[in-house]
Every structure is written in C-alpha cells, then in structure tokens.
Amino acid sequence: MRPVSLMIAGALLAAQAVQAEDAQVLLQKYDCHLCHARDEAKTGPAYAEIAAKYRDDPKAASALTAVVRKGAHGEGPWHMPPLPQVPDADARKMVEYILASGK
C-alpha cells in the first residue's frame, strides 16, 4: 500500500473512532444506558439485538431515529418513551452507532 493510501486509511479509521466516541457520549448524555446496554437486555433490548433485528432494513436508521424522538411500544411490557429534546442529528448518530454494533 502506498504511503498516501495508508494516510487516508488511517484518517478514515480515526474519523470512525471519533464518531463512535461521540455516539457513546450522546448515549450517556441522554441516559440511554438506563434502559439499554451493548450486549445485554435491560428494560429495553440490547444494542446488538436492535442491530440484528434491523440488519437488512435499509430504512432502519430513519425509522429508529423517529422512535428515539417520538417513542414506540416494543414487543415486551415496556415502551420507548418519546425523547423530543434529542435533536435529530444526535438521534441519528446514536442510531447509526447502535446499528453498526451488530456488524
């Protein structure tokens, strides 16, 4: 691989790491960790379960961003409360991180 290619690859990896870190900060900021965890179900499903459920859905990011903002009733006895205070851009970053956690 040429040095320029290595630099570009390194920059892309660094950008992805920053985006993941940003999403993790947002998940903490909006208290998502109270109901969700990466690999274990709590009150809500694990991020890995969400990612697996929506793996083949090209509209998943948009649909789940709306769920964060508007809420939804899941398959169990609990529901996702609406979080209208979460800006669309923040909701989208969190959802994209969650969907990527299943890859």
C-alpha positions as semicolon CSV with decimal commas, in nm:
position;residue;x (nm);y (nm);z (nm)
1;M;0,000;0,000;0,000
2;R;0,133;0,345;-0,085
3;P;0,206;0,598;0,192
4;V;-0,078;0,827;0,077
5;S;-0,321;0,535;0,084
6;L;-0,205;0,446;0,433
7;M;-0,257;0,804;0,547
8;I;-0,609;0,813;0,405
9;A;-0,694;0,476;0,561
10;G;-0,558;0,594;0,896
11;A;-0,760;0,916;0,876
12;L;-1,078;0,724;0,797
13;L;-1,024;0,489;1,091
14;A;-0,959;0,784;1,321
15;A;-1,278;0,956;1,199
16;Q;-1,480;0,640;1,264
17;A;-1,336;0,614;1,615
18;V;-1,428;0,976;1,688
19;Q;-1,781;0,921;1,555
20;A;-1,824;0,613;1,775
21;E;-1,690;0,802;2,074
22;D;-1,928;1,092;2,001
23;A;-2,221;0,850;1,981
24;Q;-2,123;0,687;2,311
25;V;-2,111;1,030;2,476
26;L;-2,458;1,106;2,340
27;L;-2,595;0,773;2,465
28;Q;-2,473;0,869;2,813
29;K;-2,594;1,228;2,785
30;Y;-2,949;1,119;2,703
31;D;-2,946;0,836;2,963
32;C;-2,996;0,557;2,710
33;H;-2,779;0,336;2,933
34;L;-3,059;0,330;3,190
35;C;-3,266;0,101;2,968
36;H;-3,015;-0,036;2,714
37;A;-2,671;-0,195;2,709
38;R;-2,449;-0,309;2,424
39;D;-2,482;-0,684;2,470
40;E;-2,747;-0,744;2,736
41;A;-3,117;-0,671;2,752
42;K;-3,226;-0,449;3,036
43;T;-3,558;-0,269;3,040
44;G;-3,505;-0,231;2,668
45;P;-3,330;-0,454;2,416
46;A;-2,952;-0,469;2,385
47;Y;-2,798;-0,262;2,108
48;A;-2,677;-0,586;1,949
49;E;-3,038;-0,716;1,941
50;I;-3,157;-0,396;1,776
51;A;-2,878;-0,415;1,519
52;A;-2,960;-0,779;1,441
53;K;-3,332;-0,710;1,409
54;Y;-3,280;-0,427;1,160
55;R;-2,970;-0,566;0,982
56;D;-3,137;-0,597;0,641
57;D;-3,367;-0,295;0,664
58;P;-3,238;-0,006;0,453
59;K;-3,485;0,230;0,625
60;A;-3,384;0,129;0,978
61;A;-3,178;0,439;1,058
62;S;-3,461;0,674;0,966
63;A;-3,726;0,464;1,140
64;L;-3,526;0,426;1,461
65;T;-3,433;0,795;1,466
66;A;-3,808;0,866;1,469
67;V;-3,855;0,612;1,751
68;V;-3,597;0,793;1,964
69;R;-3,779;1,124;1,915
70;K;-4,142;1,001;1,920
71;G;-4,127;0,683;2,128
72;A;-4,278;0,345;2,049
73;H;-4,421;0,038;2,217
74;G;-4,187;-0,257;2,184
75;E;-4,253;-0,629;2,196
76;G;-4,233;-0,655;2,576
77;P;-4,427;-0,482;2,852
78;W;-4,213;-0,167;2,831
79;H;-4,217;0,110;2,580
80;M;-3,961;0,354;2,449
81;P;-4,067;0,691;2,585
82;P;-4,057;0,986;2,348
83;L;-3,743;1,196;2,375
84;P;-3,835;1,511;2,180
85;Q;-3,548;1,703;2,342
86;V;-3,296;1,493;2,147
87;P;-3,205;1,676;1,825
88;D;-3,247;1,476;1,505
89;A;-2,872;1,488;1,437
90;D;-2,791;1,341;1,781
91;A;-3,060;1,074;1,748
92;R;-2,924;0,978;1,406
93;K;-2,565;0,947;1,538
94;M;-2,679;0,723;1,822
95;V;-2,893;0,506;1,595
96;E;-2,614;0,465;1,340
97;Y;-2,376;0,361;1,618
98;I;-2,630;0,111;1,753
99;L;-2,693;-0,036;1,409
100;A;-2,318;-0,067;1,348
101;S;-2,273;-0,251;1,681
102;G;-2,413;-0,566;1,524
103;K;-2,152;-0,581;1,247
